[in-house]
Amino acid sequence: MPSFNRRRILAGFAGCALEGVMGLPAASASEAAYDLVIVGAGGAGLTAACIALGAGARRVAVLESEPVVGGSSAICGGLWAVSGTELQRKLHIQDSDERFYQDILEIGQHRNSEEQVRAYIDNNRRQFNWVRSTLGIEARTVVPGAGVERAHAMNPRALVAGLYRRARSMGADIFCSMRAGTLDQDRRSGRICGCQAVKGGKIYNFKSRAGVVLATGGFGRNRAMLAAFSPRMRFVSSISAQGSRGDGLRMARSVGAGLSDMQYLRGSYAFTLNPSTVDDMTLISYYGAVIVNSDSHRFVDESLPYQKIADSVLMQTGGRSWLVFDEKIRKEALAHPFDRHLWEPLSRGRVPSYVIRGRTLKEAAGAAGLDPVELQKSIDAYNVSLKGGHPPRGKLSNADPALLPVAEPPFFIMPATVCLLGTYCGVTIDGHARVLDRKGHVIPGLWAAGEVTGGLHGTTFIMGTGFSKAQVFGRIAALDAIAGAKS
Ligand SMILES: Cc1cc2nc3c(=O)[nH]c(=O)nc-3n(C[C@H](O)[C@H](O)[C@H](O)COP(=O)(O)OP(=O)(O)OC[C@H]3O[C@@H](n4cnc5c(N)ncnc54)[C@H](O)[C@@H]3O)c2cc1C
């Protein structure tokens, strides 16, 4: 996994912000008319702009509340879950659309909107290949997610920058520091026909022939909204982009939109303490590390999806946990791009502050503040059960080496925490990305795409389905909106 940090990202997008602001047509700014207005310039919004322009829209406005475009899409891990790709075939990975469809439903415990899952599967590879052929961006590798290696590692920053450039070159007006706040609804027909936004204290009216696509991302940065939907999430760290305030959700609610999956709001595991970027996340429990609580006891099946592990961790005393592993497991993790940067310094004799090393397990436990005797007992029991051929975990969802004993010195312990990457629940949409009201009726002229929506994931999201959902439903929303405007 390449190392991204906020400063580099901001530097990368500084030009975009300037261009976007300069693109503001000053004379017509306070009342501008468009074929389509898109709120939010992350993966979903920028994709919608490109696809709408490609489908025949002539004037498209993208409103972005922040000084820079990109949202969480630009700072994410870049994992894009998609089935049946050329890369999978090249690597002899067995997968199919039908298997992916079933996995989403199974992991989501069939609480998903099947219509959304079908639409996502039907359009996913098409959008993925569009990114490859139109933006020239290829996956570097594929990592496991829900049993199958289908999370394709893309460079998210390059991808979003490519979308931005493409949208601009096709003629989109992208307005940065322009925060949308209210939807305009025709009193007689109930149709959404534009929105109001604020920039520098001044109000702008954006009229739209087709309507509005909400692509405002999640609400990971809105503590009050998090507490309202899941009190235990209130104190969990969030590294979502700053614009993840739930504005789109509020706007959609104000015109009667329904909500989906709100009860399944979940964090992600495992992060170093006080995380600030996705680089502070490790998947080492999938490569063999054992997870213990403050009593030094195992309490969870380490092969579960990382959101489910997060739930269990939050139920432990103080919401605390530790990852315990040995040199062999560290080397296994080194072979995987997602984790390499975390464990590579140890190869050079450097012990980073987020991990403790000991010549013996007991030494490491003492330094980590865990009970050395209890930890030794837990690990011994774990190793013995491996030898007996009865893996102490349930279904193994990842690579085979995950069933390694913790036995080869030196030993390592990392205090690990839960963090919110995204909120993965929100406005109810149908398979055409049309926003539905609380009774399931379409709100005419309103579409939503990406993290602002709920329904695709059900109880648990699969790694790589957030980034892809944004772009796939950005495509779907744009095509539906423009087809409707033409007819
Ligand atoms: C650190 C991190 C790592 C992640 N890693 C992965 C991963 O590897 N794979 C995966 O599948 N998912 C991942 N996710 C989740 C995934 O990145 C997001 O769910 C997805 O990219 C969201 O895309 P989006 O377009 O819906 O929202 P965003 O990309 O967040 O874009 C929304 C945009 O709307 C803007 N906006 C908000 N309100 C307004 C308003 N009122 N007016 C105008 N503009 C507004 C925001 O500023 C933002 O630019 C990760 C998330 C984070 C934070």
PDBQT file of the ligand as one rigid body, heavy atoms in Angstrom, charges set to zero:
ROOT
HETATM    1  C1  LIG A 501      -9.202   6.423   5.250  1.00  0.00    +0.000 C 
HETATM    2  C2  LIG A 501     -10.282   5.701   4.482  1.00  0.00    +0.000 A 
HETATM    3  C3  LIG A 501      -9.975   4.507   3.840  1.00  0.00    +0.000 A 
HETATM    4  C4  LIG A 501     -10.971   3.839   3.120  1.00  0.00    +0.000 A 
HETATM    5  N1  LIG A 501     -10.606   2.759   2.391  1.00  0.00    +0.000 NA
HETATM    6  C5  LIG A 501     -11.528   2.170   1.589  1.00  0.00    +0.000 A 
HETATM    7  C6  LIG A 501     -11.132   1.158   0.689  1.00  0.00    +0.000 A 
HETATM    8  O1  LIG A 501      -9.963   0.827   0.535  1.00  0.00    +0.000 OA
HETATM    9  N2  LIG A 501     -12.112   0.562  -0.057  1.00  0.00    +0.000 N 
HETATM   10  C7  LIG A 501     -13.422   0.915   0.065  1.00  0.00    +0.000 A 
HETATM   11  O2  LIG A 501     -14.264   0.316  -0.592  1.00  0.00    +0.000 OA
HETATM   12  N3  LIG A 501     -13.804   1.938   0.842  1.00  0.00    +0.000 NA
HETATM   13  C8  LIG A 501     -12.884   2.592   1.581  1.00  0.00    +0.000 A 
HETATM   14  N4  LIG A 501     -13.246   3.660   2.342  1.00  0.00    +0.000 N 
HETATM   15  C9  LIG A 501     -14.609   4.186   2.192  1.00  0.00    +0.000 C 
HETATM   16  C10 LIG A 501     -14.731   4.869   0.819  1.00  0.00    +0.000 C 
HETATM   17  O3  LIG A 501     -13.573   5.603   0.537  1.00  0.00    +0.000 OA
HETATM   18  C11 LIG A 501     -15.931   5.810   0.765  1.00  0.00    +0.000 C 
HETATM   19  O4  LIG A 501     -17.100   5.159   1.223  1.00  0.00    +0.000 OA
HETATM   20  C12 LIG A 501     -16.204   6.318  -0.659  1.00  0.00    +0.000 C 
HETATM   21  O5  LIG A 501     -15.013   6.703  -1.301  1.00  0.00    +0.000 OA
HETATM   22  C13 LIG A 501     -17.165   7.483  -0.582  1.00  0.00    +0.000 C 
HETATM   23  O6  LIG A 501     -17.288   8.092  -1.836  1.00  0.00    +0.000 OA
HETATM   24  P1  LIG A 501     -18.368   9.243  -2.038  1.00  0.00    +0.000 P 
HETATM   25  O7  LIG A 501     -18.131   9.820  -3.372  1.00  0.00    +0.000 OA
HETATM   26  O8  LIG A 501     -19.706   8.724  -1.705  1.00  0.00    +0.000 OA
HETATM   27  O9  LIG A 501     -18.016  10.300  -0.894  1.00  0.00    +0.000 OA
HETATM   28  P2  LIG A 501     -16.727  11.222  -0.767  1.00  0.00    +0.000 P 
HETATM   29  O10 LIG A 501     -15.605  10.689  -1.568  1.00  0.00    +0.000 OA
HETATM   30  O11 LIG A 501     -16.511  11.448   0.674  1.00  0.00    +0.000 OA
HETATM   31  O12 LIG A 501     -17.185  12.558  -1.488  1.00  0.00    +0.000 OA
HETATM   32  C14 LIG A 501     -18.214  13.343  -0.959  1.00  0.00    +0.000 C 
HETATM   33  C15 LIG A 501     -17.906  14.796  -1.267  1.00  0.00    +0.000 C 
HETATM   34  O13 LIG A 501     -19.049  15.597  -0.984  1.00  0.00    +0.000 OA
HETATM   35  C16 LIG A 501     -18.616  16.800  -0.377  1.00  0.00    +0.000 C 
HETATM   36  N5  LIG A 501     -19.737  17.389   0.358  1.00  0.00    +0.000 N 
HETATM   37  C17 LIG A 501     -20.268  17.015   1.545  1.00  0.00    +0.000 A 
HETATM   38  N6  LIG A 501     -21.286  17.817   1.883  1.00  0.00    +0.000 NA
HETATM   39  C18 LIG A 501     -21.415  18.733   0.887  1.00  0.00    +0.000 A 
HETATM   40  C19 LIG A 501     -22.287  19.826   0.650  1.00  0.00    +0.000 A 
HETATM   41  N7  LIG A 501     -23.237  20.180   1.530  1.00  0.00    +0.000 N 
HETATM   42  N8  LIG A 501     -22.143  20.568  -0.482  1.00  0.00    +0.000 NA
HETATM   43  C20 LIG A 501     -21.178  20.253  -1.392  1.00  0.00    +0.000 A 
HETATM   44  N9  LIG A 501     -20.313  19.228  -1.211  1.00  0.00    +0.000 NA
HETATM   45  C21 LIG A 501     -20.434  18.460  -0.095  1.00  0.00    +0.000 A 
HETATM   46  C22 LIG A 501     -17.471  16.338   0.503  1.00  0.00    +0.000 C 
HETATM   47  O14 LIG A 501     -16.644  17.405   0.891  1.00  0.00    +0.000 OA
HETATM   48  C23 LIG A 501     -16.774  15.335  -0.395  1.00  0.00    +0.000 C 
HETATM   49  O15 LIG A 501     -15.802  15.934  -1.211  1.00  0.00    +0.000 OA
HETATM   50  C24 LIG A 501     -12.284   4.351   3.080  1.00  0.00    +0.000 A 
HETATM   51  C25 LIG A 501     -12.580   5.552   3.723  1.00  0.00    +0.000 A 
HETATM   52  C26 LIG A 501     -11.590   6.227   4.419  1.00  0.00    +0.000 A 
HETATM   53  C27 LIG A 501     -11.910   7.540   5.089  1.00  0.00    +0.000 C 
ENDROOT
TORSDOF 0
